[in-house]
Amino acid sequence: MDKNIGTHEPPFSGNNNPELIRRMLPEALARALSIVPLGIARDELWIGATKVLSPIDLSTLEQGLRYPIRIFLIGYSQVIRLQAQLYNQADPRPPSLPLEVLLDVLGIEKTLLTRGQLSPETQSLSQVFYKWLQDDQITTAQWSQLMSMVYYLPTKDIIQPSSINTLAAFLDIDPALRREVQSYIPLWWANHTLFIGISEPDQINKVQAITNKWPCRTSLIVLPEQLLKKIKRTHESRGLFAPEFRDEHVAEALLQLGKVTEEEVQAALTLNRRTGETICNALSTSQPDIQFQWLETKARLSGTTAIHESDLPGHFDQILEALFNILPYEICRMLKVLPLNFMNEVLVVGLAKLHPGLIDILSEISGYPIETRLMTDATIIGRLAQVQFSESNLPDYKIGIPQINSFLETSHMVQPDQIQRI
């Protein structure tokens, strides 16, 4: 591994002097390179970045800062959040630029705008760009840059965004979408929106009819078929609904503990096979308090801690609303998870099923490591239903509006002073 790449957790504890760190790495430079200083340790400046810096960039940075640097690869959402915190930004999003300016910067003929193809009222910008690409009016590189800029996506390289492997588990979230649409893939979570790539424009209405029922916002991006296939080949999902240990194992553990009898277990297994009733519910007919013991035993087998409804504090609703700023309410509803606490830069989340793919998604969306607790579906769903939370509580992000300055700086297509003159 590169000696300049960190191999363990970076210092997110905030023990370093923020004023010193701000002076060492000015905000303009941090934004231009999409990096954020994390702290000083072992006589090195630790920097978080979404990708490995080139040897030239790294050498130039070390010479300019006069300090050895160690890079830690972290999520884009973490970079943006930490930049805003460190440099006291109320809103880290840059102002938008007109589409005409983008085309000019990318060397694309502005006459494309006047050829009757750009009709935002009837088709999305992604469809327009897709048509330009099909007609060889723009190159693949220009198409990729336009998509990244107009949709304010986390990376210039649309082929290999860091979040694809993580969000691939969304492929399993709605069986109807998998049945109806073959060529699609989740691309990014940004601005409280899940961006989904599809390769066939005529599938847009079909996909929207399904995703409109989801509690989270979605935005569709039309990708060339070969590009979508390439993305699918590169991603590896651990699966949102990967198998965990079976309920029979929990029943066997309860039997070994003397909480249930052999006859009760056999009767529950028979009812489960005949009617589909869960083994836990089947056992509760003869053991009314088995739900508590079941969750405790399952948590022990999972290597985590059980959280019961009675464990939640009286003011939990207020805590929960604050935690929705880290893990959005609509995602909690969609995935049936319940944020419980945030401490030491770790988000504690209650889940009914401890699947690796689900934990990956929660970490990608929140931007923080996840620590799990085991809860029942009933407690999670019930608590989410109690919270009065609406779309109006979400930040006023302008989905689909060009957010360009940060991209231009990151891609080094123009210099920061040139951006100010545009």
C-alpha positions as CSV (number, residue, x, y, z in Angstrom):
1,M,0.0,0.0,0.0
2,D,1.1,3.5,-0.7
3,K,3.0,4.9,2.3
4,N,0.9,8.1,2.1
5,I,-2.4,6.2,2.5
6,G,-3.7,5.7,6.0
7,T,-4.5,2.2,7.0
8,H,-6.5,2.8,10.2
9,E,-9.2,5.2,11.4
10,P,-8.5,8.9,10.9
11,P,-8.9,11.3,13.9
12,F,-12.5,12.4,13.8
13,S,-12.6,13.1,17.5
14,G,-12.0,16.9,17.1
15,N,-9.1,16.9,19.6
16,N,-7.0,19.0,17.2
17,N,-7.0,22.8,17.2
18,P,-9.4,23.9,14.4
19,E,-7.8,27.3,14.1
20,L,-4.4,25.8,13.5
21,I,-5.8,23.3,11.0
22,R,-7.6,26.1,9.1
23,R,-4.4,28.1,8.8
24,M,-2.4,25.0,7.6
25,L,-4.9,24.2,4.8
26,P,-6.9,27.2,3.5
27,E,-10.5,26.6,2.5
28,A,-10.0,27.5,-1.2
29,L,-7.3,24.8,-1.5
30,A,-9.4,22.2,0.4
31,R,-12.4,22.8,-1.9
32,A,-10.3,22.9,-5.1
33,L,-8.9,19.4,-4.3
34,S,-12.1,18.1,-2.6
35,I,-10.1,17.3,0.6
36,V,-10.5,18.2,4.2
37,P,-7.8,18.3,7.0
38,L,-8.6,15.9,9.8
39,G,-5.9,16.7,12.3
40,I,-2.2,16.3,13.1
41,A,-0.8,13.0,14.4
42,R,2.7,11.5,14.4
43,D,4.1,14.6,12.9
44,E,1.9,14.3,9.8
45,L,-1.1,16.3,8.6
46,W,-3.9,13.8,8.1
47,I,-6.2,14.6,5.2
48,G,-9.5,13.1,4.2
49,A,-10.1,12.7,0.5
50,T,-12.6,10.8,-1.8
51,K,-9.8,9.4,-3.9
52,V,-6.0,8.9,-3.9
53,L,-4.2,12.1,-4.9
54,S,-1.8,11.9,-7.8
55,P,1.9,11.9,-6.9
56,I,2.2,15.3,-8.5
57,D,-0.7,16.7,-6.5
58,L,0.5,15.1,-3.3
59,S,4.1,16.4,-3.7
60,T,2.9,19.9,-4.6
61,L,0.6,19.9,-1.5
62,E,3.4,18.7,0.8
63,Q,5.8,21.3,-0.5
64,G,3.2,24.1,-0.3
65,L,2.1,23.2,3.2
66,R,5.7,22.3,4.4
67,Y,4.3,19.3,6.2
68,P,4.3,15.5,5.4
69,I,0.8,14.3,4.5
70,R,-1.1,11.1,5.1
71,I,-4.3,10.6,3.1
72,F,-7.4,8.8,4.4
73,L,-10.1,7.8,1.9
74,I,-13.5,8.9,3.3
75,G,-16.9,9.4,1.8
76,Y,-17.9,12.4,-0.2
77,S,-20.6,13.3,2.2
78,Q,-18.0,13.3,5.0
79,V,-15.8,15.6,3.1
80,I,-18.6,18.1,2.5
81,R,-19.8,18.0,6.1
82,L,-16.3,18.3,7.6
83,Q,-15.4,21.2,5.3
84,A,-18.6,23.0,6.4
85,Q,-17.8,22.4,10.0
86,L,-14.1,23.3,9.9
87,Y,-14.5,26.4,7.7
88,N,-17.8,27.6,9.4
89,Q,-19.8,27.4,6.2
90,A,-23.6,27.8,6.7
91,D,-24.1,26.0,3.3
92,P,-21.2,24.3,1.5
93,R,-23.1,24.2,-1.8
94,P,-21.7,26.7,-4.4
95,P,-23.9,29.0,-6.5
96,S,-25.2,27.6,-9.7
97,L,-24.2,28.6,-13.2
98,P,-26.4,28.7,-16.4
99,L,-26.4,25.7,-18.7
100,E,-25.0,28.0,-21.5
101,V,-21.9,28.7,-19.4
102,L,-21.4,24.9,-18.8
103,L,-21.5,24.2,-22.5
104,D,-19.0,27.0,-23.1
105,V,-16.6,25.7,-20.4
106,L,-16.8,22.2,-21.8
107,G,-16.3,23.3,-25.4
108,I,-19.8,22.2,-26.5
109,E,-21.6,24.2,-29.2
110,K,-24.2,26.4,-27.7
111,T,-26.2,26.0,-30.9
112,L,-27.3,22.6,-29.4
113,L,-29.6,24.7,-27.2
114,T,-31.4,26.2,-30.2
115,R,-32.0,23.0,-32.3
116,G,-35.3,22.2,-30.7
117,Q,-33.8,19.4,-28.5
118,L,-33.7,21.1,-25.1
119,S,-37.2,21.0,-23.8
120,P,-37.0,20.7,-20.0
121,E,-40.8,20.9,-19.8
122,T,-41.2,17.6,-21.6
123,Q,-38.0,15.7,-21.0
124,S,-35.2,15.6,-18.4
125,L,-31.8,17.0,-19.0
126,S,-30.3,13.5,-18.8
127,Q,-32.5,12.5,-21.7
128,V,-31.3,15.5,-23.7
129,F,-27.7,14.8,-23.0
130,Y,-28.2,11.1,-23.8
131,K,-29.7,12.1,-27.2
132,W,-26.7,14.4,-27.9
133,L,-24.4,11.5,-27.1
134,Q,-26.3,9.1,-29.4
135,D,-26.1,11.7,-32.2
136,D,-22.3,12.1,-31.7
137,Q,-22.8,15.8,-30.9
138,I,-20.9,15.4,-27.6
139,T,-18.2,13.0,-26.5
140,T,-18.5,10.4,-23.7
141,A,-16.2,12.5,-21.6
142,Q,-18.3,15.6,-22.2
143,W,-21.5,13.7,-21.4
144,S,-20.0,12.4,-18.1
145,Q,-18.9,15.9,-17.1
146,L,-22.4,17.4,-17.9
147,M,-24.1,14.7,-15.9
148,S,-21.8,15.2,-12.9
149,M,-22.2,19.0,-13.0
150,V,-25.9,19.4,-13.7
151,Y,-26.9,16.8,-11.0
152,Y,-24.2,17.9,-8.5
153,L,-22.9,14.3,-8.2
154,P,-20.1,13.5,-5.9
155,T,-17.5,12.6,-8.5
156,K,-16.3,13.7,-11.9
157,D,-15.9,10.1,-13.0
158,I,-19.4,8.9,-13.5
159,I,-18.2,5.4,-14.4
160,Q,-16.8,4.5,-11.0
161,P,-18.3,6.6,-8.2
162,S,-17.2,5.4,-4.8
163,S,-20.8,4.8,-3.6
164,I,-21.9,2.4,-6.3
165,N,-20.7,-0.7,-4.5
166,T,-22.5,0.3,-1.4
167,L,-25.8,1.5,-2.9
168,A,-25.9,-1.6,-5.1
169,A,-27.9,-3.2,-2.3
170,F,-30.8,-1.0,-3.3
171,L,-31.2,-3.4,-6.2
172,D,-33.0,-5.7,-3.8
173,I,-35.2,-3.1,-2.1
174,D,-38.2,-3.4,-4.4
175,P,-38.9,-6.7,-6.1
176,A,-41.4,-4.9,-8.4
177,L,-38.6,-2.8,-9.8
178,R,-36.4,-5.8,-10.4
179,R,-39.2,-7.7,-12.2
180,E,-40.3,-4.8,-14.4
181,V,-36.9,-3.2,-15.3
182,Q,-33.8,-5.1,-16.1
183,S,-31.3,-2.4,-16.9
184,Y,-31.0,0.0,-14.0
185,I,-28.6,0.6,-11.1
186,P,-28.5,3.0,-8.1
187,L,-25.7,5.5,-8.6
188,W,-25.5,8.1,-5.8
189,W,-27.2,9.3,-2.7
190,A,-26.9,13.1,-2.8
191,N,-29.1,16.1,-1.7
192,H,-31.6,13.8,0.0
193,T,-32.1,12.0,-3.4
194,L,-31.3,8.5,-4.7
195,F,-30.0,8.8,-8.2
196,I,-30.9,5.8,-10.4
197,G,-29.3,5.1,-13.7
198,I,-31.3,3.4,-16.5
199,S,-30.3,2.6,-20.1
200,E,-33.6,2.8,-21.9
201,P,-35.5,6.1,-22.0
202,D,-38.8,4.4,-22.7
203,Q,-38.5,2.8,-19.2
204,I,-38.7,6.1,-17.4
205,N,-42.4,6.1,-16.8
206,K,-42.4,2.5,-15.7
207,V,-39.6,3.2,-13.2
208,Q,-41.1,6.4,-11.9
209,A,-44.4,4.6,-11.3
210,I,-42.6,2.3,-8.9
211,T,-40.2,4.7,-7.3
212,N,-42.8,7.4,-6.7
213,K,-44.2,5.0,-4.1
214,W,-40.9,5.0,-2.2
215,P,-40.7,7.4,0.8
216,C,-37.4,8.9,-0.5
217,R,-36.9,11.2,-3.5
218,T,-35.5,9.6,-6.6
219,S,-34.0,11.1,-9.8
220,L,-33.5,9.1,-13.0
221,I,-30.5,9.4,-15.2
222,V,-30.3,7.9,-18.6
223,L,-27.0,6.1,-19.2
224,P,-25.7,4.6,-22.5
225,E,-26.3,0.9,-22.3
226,Q,-22.6,-0.1,-22.5
227,L,-21.8,2.3,-19.7
228,L,-24.5,0.8,-17.5
229,K,-23.3,-2.7,-18.2
230,K,-19.7,-1.6,-17.3
231,I,-20.9,-0.2,-14.0
232,K,-22.8,-3.4,-13.2
233,R,-19.8,-5.5,-13.9
234,T,-17.6,-3.4,-11.5
235,H,-20.0,-3.3,-8.5
236,E,-20.1,-5.9,-5.8
237,S,-23.1,-5.9,-3.5
238,R,-23.1,-7.8,-0.2
239,G,-26.9,-7.8,-0.6
240,L,-29.5,-5.9,1.3
241,F,-31.3,-9.1,2.2
242,A,-28.3,-11.5,2.4
243,P,-29.2,-14.5,4.5
244,E,-28.5,-14.3,8.2
245,F,-28.8,-17.1,10.7
246,R,-32.1,-18.9,10.7
247,D,-34.9,-18.5,13.3
248,E,-34.4,-22.2,14.1
249,H,-31.0,-21.3,15.6
250,V,-32.7,-18.9,18.0
251,A,-35.3,-21.5,19.0
252,E,-32.5,-24.0,19.6
253,A,-30.6,-21.6,21.7
254,L,-33.8,-20.9,23.8
255,L,-34.2,-24.6,24.2
256,Q,-30.7,-25.0,25.5
257,L,-31.3,-22.2,27.9
258,G,-34.4,-23.9,29.2
259,K,-36.7,-21.1,28.2
260,V,-38.9,-23.4,26.0
261,T,-39.5,-27.1,25.8
262,E,-38.8,-29.5,23.0
263,E,-42.5,-30.0,22.5
264,E,-43.1,-26.2,22.2
265,V,-40.3,-25.9,19.7
266,Q,-41.6,-28.7,17.5
267,A,-45.1,-27.4,17.6
268,A,-43.8,-23.9,16.6
269,L,-41.8,-25.4,13.7
270,T,-44.8,-27.3,12.5
271,L,-47.0,-24.2,12.5
272,N,-44.3,-22.2,10.8
273,R,-44.0,-24.8,7.9
274,R,-47.8,-25.1,7.6
275,T,-48.9,-21.5,7.8
276,G,-45.8,-19.3,7.5
277,E,-46.3,-17.9,11.0
278,T,-43.0,-16.9,12.5
279,I,-41.4,-19.3,15.0
280,C,-41.3,-16.5,17.6
281,N,-45.1,-15.8,17.3
282,A,-45.8,-19.5,17.3
283,L,-43.9,-19.9,20.5
284,S,-45.7,-17.0,22.1
285,T,-49.0,-18.9,22.1
286,S,-47.6,-21.0,25.0
287,Q,-45.0,-18.5,26.2
288,P,-46.5,-15.0,26.4
289,D,-43.2,-13.4,27.4
290,I,-41.1,-15.2,24.8
291,Q,-40.8,-12.0,22.6
292,F,-38.4,-10.4,25.1
293,Q,-36.3,-13.6,25.5
294,W,-36.3,-14.1,21.7
295,L,-34.8,-10.6,21.0
296,E,-32.2,-11.0,23.8
297,T,-31.1,-14.4,22.5
298,K,-31.0,-13.3,18.9
299,A,-28.9,-10.3,19.8
300,R,-26.5,-12.4,21.8
301,L,-26.1,-14.8,18.8
302,S,-25.6,-11.8,16.5
303,G,-22.9,-10.2,18.8
304,T,-24.9,-7.1,19.4
305,T,-27.3,-5.6,22.1
306,A,-31.1,-5.9,22.1
307,I,-33.1,-2.7,22.5
308,H,-36.7,-3.0,23.7
309,E,-39.4,-0.4,23.6
310,S,-39.1,0.0,27.4
311,D,-35.4,0.9,27.0
312,L,-36.1,4.1,25.0
313,P,-36.1,7.3,27.1
314,G,-39.2,9.4,27.6
315,H,-37.9,12.2,25.4
316,F,-36.8,9.9,22.6
317,D,-39.0,11.6,20.0
318,Q,-36.9,14.8,20.3
319,I,-33.7,12.8,20.1
320,L,-35.0,11.1,17.0
321,E,-35.9,14.3,15.1
322,A,-32.4,15.5,15.7
323,L,-30.9,12.3,14.4
324,F,-32.9,12.6,11.2
325,N,-30.4,15.4,10.3
326,I,-27.8,12.6,10.0
327,L,-29.9,9.7,8.7
328,P,-32.9,11.1,6.8
329,Y,-36.4,10.2,7.9
330,E,-37.5,9.0,4.5
331,I,-34.6,6.5,4.4
332,C,-35.5,5.3,7.9
333,R,-39.0,4.6,6.7
334,M,-37.9,3.0,3.5
335,L,-35.4,0.6,5.2
336,K,-37.2,0.2,8.5
337,V,-34.4,1.3,10.7
338,L,-34.3,3.6,13.7
339,P,-31.4,5.9,14.6
340,L,-30.8,5.8,18.4
341,N,-27.8,7.8,19.2
342,F,-24.8,9.7,17.8
343,M,-21.6,9.6,19.9
344,N,-17.9,9.8,19.2
345,E,-18.6,10.3,15.4
346,V,-20.5,6.9,15.3
347,L,-24.2,6.6,14.5
348,V,-26.0,4.0,16.6
349,V,-29.0,2.4,14.6
350,G,-31.6,-0.1,15.6
351,L,-32.4,-2.8,13.0
352,A,-34.6,-5.8,12.9
353,K,-32.2,-7.6,10.6
354,L,-28.5,-7.2,10.7
355,H,-27.6,-7.5,7.0
356,P,-24.1,-6.2,5.9
357,G,-25.6,-4.6,2.8
358,L,-28.1,-2.6,4.8
359,I,-25.4,-1.4,7.2
360,D,-23.3,-0.3,4.2
361,I,-26.1,1.8,2.9
362,L,-26.7,3.5,6.2
363,S,-23.0,4.3,6.5
364,E,-22.9,5.7,2.9
365,I,-25.9,7.9,3.3
366,S,-25.1,9.2,6.8
367,G,-21.4,9.6,6.2
368,Y,-20.5,7.9,9.5
369,P,-19.6,4.5,10.8
370,I,-22.6,2.5,12.0
371,E,-23.0,0.6,15.3
372,T,-26.0,-1.7,15.4
373,R,-28.6,-2.6,18.0
374,L,-31.2,-5.3,17.5
375,M,-34.9,-4.3,17.7
376,T,-38.2,-5.6,16.6
377,D,-40.0,-4.5,13.4
378,A,-43.0,-3.4,15.6
379,T,-40.9,-1.1,17.7
380,I,-39.1,0.5,14.8
381,I,-42.2,1.0,12.7
382,G,-44.2,2.2,15.7
383,R,-41.7,4.8,16.7
384,L,-41.3,6.1,13.2
385,A,-45.1,6.4,12.9
386,Q,-45.2,8.5,16.1
387,V,-42.9,11.2,14.8
388,Q,-44.5,14.1,13.0
389,F,-42.1,14.7,10.1
390,S,-42.9,16.0,6.7
391,E,-41.1,16.9,3.5
392,S,-41.1,20.6,4.6
393,N,-38.5,19.6,7.2
394,L,-36.0,18.7,4.6
395,P,-33.3,21.1,3.4
396,D,-34.3,23.2,0.4
397,Y,-32.0,21.5,-2.1
398,K,-32.6,22.5,-5.7
399,I,-32.5,19.0,-7.3
400,G,-31.4,19.1,-10.9
401,I,-30.1,22.7,-10.8
402,P,-26.5,23.0,-12.0
403,Q,-24.1,23.3,-9.0
404,I,-20.9,23.9,-11.0
405,N,-18.3,25.9,-9.2
406,S,-17.1,23.0,-7.0
407,F,-16.9,20.7,-10.0
408,L,-14.9,23.1,-12.0
409,E,-12.5,23.5,-9.1
410,T,-12.2,19.8,-8.4
411,S,-11.7,18.9,-12.1
412,H,-9.0,21.6,-12.6
413,M,-10.7,22.5,-15.8
414,V,-10.4,26.2,-14.8
415,Q,-8.6,28.1,-12.1
416,P,-10.5,29.5,-9.1
417,D,-9.9,33.1,-10.2
418,Q,-11.4,32.2,-13.6
419,I,-14.6,30.9,-11.9
420,Q,-15.0,34.2,-10.1
421,R,-14.9,36.1,-13.4
422,I,-17.5,33.8,-15.1
